[in-house]
Amino acid sequence: MGLIEAIILSVLAASTPLLLAATGELVTERSGVLNLGVEGMMIVGAACGFGGAWLSGSIIVGALCGMVAGILMSLIFALMALGLAVNQVATGLALTILGIGLSGLIGAGFVGERITPAPHLHIPGLSDIPLAGRILFGEDGFIYLSIALVVGVWWFLYRTRAGLILRACGDNHISAHALGYPVLRIRLYAVMFGGACAGLAGAYLPLAYTPFFIPGMTAGRGWIALALTVFASWRPARLVVGAYLFGAVTILQLHAQGAGIGIPSQFMSSLPYLATIIVLVLLSRARTGGSTAPAALGTVFVPDR
């Protein structure tokens, strides 16, 4: 395997959890809900996903456990932010704190254990093509699923009536409610979808990226996923570019350290987060210039009784 091929494969693997989590958050925010608890849902998904795979011996069971864990965490958020109309920012931050603590409790018994990671696709002939073969036909199922998920979300948002209704709830929930659409129910489904994606993204880490669980293994990826949603201007196609860009920054800083570049490792490891801050600052300054953010994003909606 050549160096270029190794770097590309590493970038794909590093970008997949970001893409999965950001896709779910994109749908959530398109409905008008700002869920800052992605990091908490991811780390709980990682603990439950590894536990499910270790106990059952099945990667699929582990992935499903991660998704269910993410959905259950999202229901806690929905109960507070949608049911009780609590501030969404505060609720999301509390969910992250809860998730970090809960993951440590769930995963305490699995620290030090290892599993067989998710198998990679192998198509005789195609997978053996130099460079492109391994990249296109030799990855694990999570990577292909992440791309298919983005395509499916794009089709849903822009080619279906249900997607149009969801975007209407995010742009003007009062008008959507006046037309008879169940805004809170639609937002609940969007939040649950975002939780499932975040849980799956977290489960990917111990099931395919590194075949073991350690506390805090998400390492801020949930926050980067939130930044990616803004970076992509809430559009699925741009989300792919942003995810692979952030993944490339993460991997290239490791290769730079391995090449002996005289940059402190503490600074290099902080590059993804520095990039996140820069993106957020630039886009927040541009919001007054015609941002595509849903107009009702983060706004509490209480239907008339």
C-alpha positions as CSV (number, residue, x, y, z in Angstrom):
1,M,0.0,0.0,0.0
2,G,1.4,3.4,-1.0
3,L,1.5,6.5,1.2
4,I,-1.1,8.3,-0.8
5,E,-3.5,5.4,-0.7
6,A,-2.9,5.0,3.1
7,I,-3.6,8.7,3.7
8,I,-6.8,8.6,1.6
9,L,-8.1,5.5,3.4
10,S,-7.3,7.1,6.8
11,V,-9.1,10.3,5.8
12,L,-12.2,8.2,4.8
13,A,-12.2,6.4,8.1
14,A,-11.7,9.6,10.2
15,S,-14.4,11.5,8.3
16,T,-17.1,8.8,8.5
17,P,-18.2,9.5,12.1
18,L,-18.3,13.2,11.4
19,L,-20.4,12.7,8.3
20,L,-22.9,10.4,10.1
21,A,-23.3,12.7,13.1
22,A,-23.5,15.9,11.0
23,T,-26.1,14.4,8.6
24,G,-28.4,13.6,11.5
25,E,-27.8,17.1,13.0
26,L,-28.6,18.7,9.6
27,V,-32.0,17.1,9.5
28,T,-32.6,18.1,13.1
29,E,-31.7,21.7,12.5
30,R,-33.7,21.8,9.3
31,S,-36.7,21.1,11.4
32,G,-35.9,24.1,13.5
33,V,-34.4,22.4,16.5
34,L,-30.8,23.1,17.7
35,N,-29.5,20.1,19.5
36,L,-26.0,20.7,21.0
37,G,-26.0,17.3,22.6
38,V,-24.4,15.5,19.7
39,E,-21.2,14.7,21.6
40,G,-23.2,13.2,24.5
41,M,-25.3,11.0,22.1
42,M,-22.1,9.9,20.3
43,I,-20.2,8.8,23.3
44,V,-23.2,6.9,24.7
45,G,-23.6,5.3,21.3
46,A,-20.0,4.3,21.4
47,A,-20.3,2.6,24.8
48,C,-23.6,0.8,24.0
49,G,-22.4,-0.1,20.5
50,F,-19.2,-1.7,21.8
51,G,-21.1,-3.4,24.6
52,G,-23.7,-4.9,22.2
53,A,-21.0,-6.1,19.8
54,W,-18.9,-7.6,22.6
55,L,-21.8,-9.4,24.2
56,S,-23.4,-10.7,21.0
57,G,-20.3,-11.1,18.8
58,S,-22.1,-9.2,16.0
59,I,-21.1,-5.8,14.5
60,I,-24.7,-5.3,13.3
61,V,-26.1,-5.8,16.7
62,G,-23.5,-3.4,18.1
63,A,-24.5,-0.8,15.5
64,L,-28.2,-1.2,16.3
65,C,-27.4,-0.8,20.0
66,G,-25.6,2.4,19.3
67,M,-28.5,3.7,17.3
68,V,-31.0,2.8,20.0
69,A,-28.9,4.5,22.6
70,G,-28.7,7.6,20.5
71,I,-32.5,7.6,20.0
72,L,-33.1,7.2,23.8
73,M,-30.8,10.1,24.5
74,S,-32.5,12.2,21.9
75,L,-35.9,11.5,23.5
76,I,-34.6,13.0,26.8
77,F,-33.7,16.1,24.8
78,A,-37.1,16.1,23.0
79,L,-38.9,15.8,26.3
80,M,-37.2,18.9,27.7
81,A,-36.9,21.0,24.6
82,L,-40.1,20.1,22.8
83,G,-42.4,18.8,25.5
84,L,-41.5,21.3,28.3
85,A,-40.2,24.1,26.0
86,V,-36.9,24.4,27.9
87,N,-34.1,26.4,26.3
88,Q,-32.6,24.2,23.5
89,V,-29.0,25.4,24.0
90,A,-29.1,24.7,27.8
91,T,-30.8,21.3,27.2
92,G,-28.2,20.2,24.6
93,L,-25.3,21.1,26.8
94,A,-26.8,19.3,29.7
95,L,-27.4,16.3,27.4
96,T,-23.7,16.2,26.6
97,I,-22.7,16.3,30.2
98,L,-25.2,13.5,31.0
99,G,-23.9,11.5,28.0
100,I,-20.2,11.7,29.1
101,G,-21.0,10.5,32.6
102,L,-23.4,7.8,31.4
103,S,-21.0,6.4,28.9
104,G,-18.4,6.0,31.6
105,L,-20.9,4.1,33.7
106,I,-22.0,1.9,30.8
107,G,-18.6,1.3,29.4
108,A,-16.7,0.7,32.7
109,G,-16.9,-3.1,32.4
110,F,-15.7,-3.1,28.8
111,V,-12.5,-1.1,29.1
112,G,-9.6,-3.2,28.0
113,E,-11.8,-5.6,26.0
114,R,-11.3,-6.0,22.2
115,I,-13.5,-7.2,19.4
116,T,-13.0,-8.1,15.7
117,P,-13.6,-4.8,13.8
118,A,-16.1,-4.5,11.0
119,P,-15.1,-6.4,7.9
120,H,-14.0,-4.7,4.7
121,L,-15.7,-5.3,1.4
122,H,-13.7,-7.3,-1.1
123,I,-14.7,-7.8,-4.7
124,P,-12.3,-10.0,-6.6
125,G,-10.7,-8.0,-9.4
126,L,-12.2,-4.7,-8.5
127,S,-10.7,-4.4,-5.0
128,D,-7.3,-5.3,-6.4
129,I,-7.2,-2.3,-8.8
130,P,-4.2,-0.1,-7.8
131,L,-5.2,2.8,-5.6
132,A,-8.9,3.2,-6.7
133,G,-9.8,-0.5,-6.0
134,R,-9.1,-0.4,-2.3
135,I,-10.7,3.0,-1.9
136,L,-13.9,2.3,-3.8
137,F,-14.4,-1.4,-3.3
138,G,-12.5,-2.2,-0.1
139,E,-14.0,-0.2,2.7
140,D,-16.2,-1.2,5.6
141,G,-20.0,-0.9,5.4
142,F,-20.2,2.2,7.6
143,I,-18.4,4.3,5.0
144,Y,-20.7,3.3,2.2
145,L,-23.7,3.8,4.5
146,S,-22.6,7.3,5.3
147,I,-22.5,8.3,1.7
148,A,-25.9,6.6,1.0
149,L,-27.3,8.4,4.0
150,V,-26.3,11.8,2.7
151,V,-27.8,11.0,-0.7
152,G,-31.0,9.8,1.0
153,V,-31.3,12.9,3.1
154,W,-30.8,15.1,0.1
155,W,-33.5,13.3,-1.8
156,F,-35.8,13.4,1.2
157,L,-35.4,17.1,1.8
158,Y,-35.6,18.4,-1.8
159,R,-37.5,15.7,-3.7
160,T,-40.4,14.7,-1.3
161,R,-43.4,16.4,0.1
162,A,-42.4,15.3,3.6
163,G,-39.0,16.9,3.3
164,L,-40.7,20.2,2.2
165,I,-43.0,20.1,5.2
166,L,-40.0,19.5,7.5
167,R,-38.1,22.5,6.0
168,A,-41.3,24.6,6.4
169,C,-41.3,23.8,10.1
170,G,-37.8,25.0,10.4
171,D,-38.3,28.1,8.4
172,N,-41.7,29.2,9.8
173,H,-43.3,26.9,12.4
174,I,-46.2,29.3,13.0
175,S,-47.3,29.1,9.3
176,A,-46.7,25.4,9.2
177,H,-48.9,25.0,12.3
178,A,-51.6,27.3,10.7
179,L,-51.7,25.0,7.7
180,G,-52.4,22.0,10.0
181,Y,-49.0,20.3,10.2
182,P,-48.0,18.8,13.5
183,V,-44.9,20.8,14.1
184,L,-43.9,19.2,17.4
185,R,-44.4,15.7,16.1
186,I,-42.3,16.4,13.0
187,R,-39.6,17.9,15.1
188,L,-39.7,14.9,17.4
189,Y,-39.1,12.6,14.4
190,A,-36.2,14.8,13.2
191,V,-34.6,14.8,16.7
192,M,-34.9,11.0,16.9
193,F,-33.3,10.6,13.5
194,G,-30.5,12.9,14.6
195,G,-30.1,10.8,17.7
196,A,-29.9,7.6,15.7
197,C,-27.2,9.0,13.4
198,A,-25.2,10.3,16.3
199,G,-25.4,7.0,18.1
200,L,-24.4,5.2,14.9
201,A,-21.5,7.6,14.5
202,G,-20.3,6.9,18.0
203,A,-20.7,3.2,17.6
204,Y,-18.5,3.4,14.5
205,L,-15.5,4.4,16.6
206,P,-15.2,1.1,18.6
207,L,-16.7,-1.1,16.0
208,A,-14.6,-0.2,13.0
209,Y,-12.2,2.7,13.7
210,T,-10.5,1.3,16.8
211,P,-11.8,-2.2,18.0
212,F,-11.9,-1.2,21.7
213,F,-13.7,1.2,24.0
214,I,-12.1,3.9,26.1
215,P,-13.9,6.7,28.0
216,G,-14.1,9.9,26.0
217,M,-13.1,8.3,22.7
218,T,-15.3,10.6,20.7
219,A,-12.7,13.4,21.5
220,G,-14.9,16.3,20.5
221,R,-16.1,14.9,17.2
222,G,-19.7,15.8,18.2
223,W,-18.7,19.5,18.4
224,I,-17.0,19.2,15.0
225,A,-20.2,17.7,13.6
226,L,-22.1,20.7,14.8
227,A,-19.7,23.0,13.1
228,L,-19.9,21.0,9.9
229,T,-23.6,21.6,9.7
230,V,-23.0,25.3,9.8
231,F,-20.0,25.0,7.4
232,A,-22.2,23.2,4.9
233,S,-24.9,25.9,5.1
234,W,-27.4,23.2,6.0
235,R,-27.0,21.5,2.6
236,P,-26.2,17.8,2.4
237,A,-23.9,18.0,-0.6
238,R,-21.6,20.5,1.1
239,L,-21.6,18.4,4.2
240,V,-19.6,15.7,2.4
241,V,-16.9,18.2,1.4
242,G,-16.8,19.6,4.9
243,A,-16.6,16.2,6.6
244,Y,-13.7,15.1,4.4
245,L,-11.9,18.4,4.8
246,F,-12.0,18.1,8.6
247,G,-11.0,14.5,8.4
248,A,-8.1,15.4,6.2
249,V,-6.9,18.0,8.7
250,T,-7.1,15.4,11.5
251,I,-5.0,12.8,9.5
252,L,-2.5,15.2,8.0
253,Q,-1.5,16.6,11.3
254,L,-0.7,13.1,12.4
255,H,1.4,12.5,9.3
256,A,3.1,15.9,9.8
257,Q,4.2,14.8,13.3
258,G,5.4,11.5,11.9
259,A,7.4,13.3,9.3
260,G,9.3,15.2,12.0
261,I,7.9,18.7,11.3
262,G,8.9,20.9,14.2
263,I,5.5,21.9,15.3
264,P,4.4,21.2,18.9
265,S,2.0,18.2,19.0
266,Q,-0.4,20.1,21.3
267,F,-0.8,22.7,18.5
268,M,-1.2,20.1,15.7
269,S,-3.8,18.1,17.7
270,S,-5.8,21.3,18.2
271,L,-6.0,22.1,14.5
272,P,-9.5,20.5,13.9
273,Y,-10.9,22.5,16.8
274,L,-9.1,25.7,15.7
275,A,-10.7,25.2,12.2
276,T,-14.1,24.7,13.9
277,I,-13.8,28.0,15.7
278,I,-12.7,29.8,12.6
279,V,-15.6,28.4,10.6
280,L,-18.1,29.3,13.3
281,V,-16.8,32.9,13.6
282,L,-16.8,33.5,9.9
283,L,-20.3,32.1,9.4
284,S,-21.7,33.9,12.4
285,R,-20.4,37.2,10.9
286,A,-22.1,36.3,7.6
287,R,-25.5,35.4,9.0
288,T,-26.7,38.9,8.4
289,G,-25.8,38.6,4.7
290,G,-28.3,36.0,3.7
291,S,-27.4,32.8,5.5
292,T,-29.4,29.7,4.6
293,A,-29.9,28.8,8.2
294,P,-33.6,27.8,9.0
295,A,-35.3,31.0,10.2
296,A,-36.9,29.3,13.3
297,L,-33.7,27.4,14.3
298,G,-33.6,27.2,18.1
299,T,-36.9,29.0,18.6
300,V,-39.3,27.4,21.1
301,F,-42.7,26.6,19.7
302,V,-45.8,26.2,21.9
303,P,-48.9,25.3,19.9
304,D,-52.2,27.0,20.7
305,R,-54.3,25.0,23.0
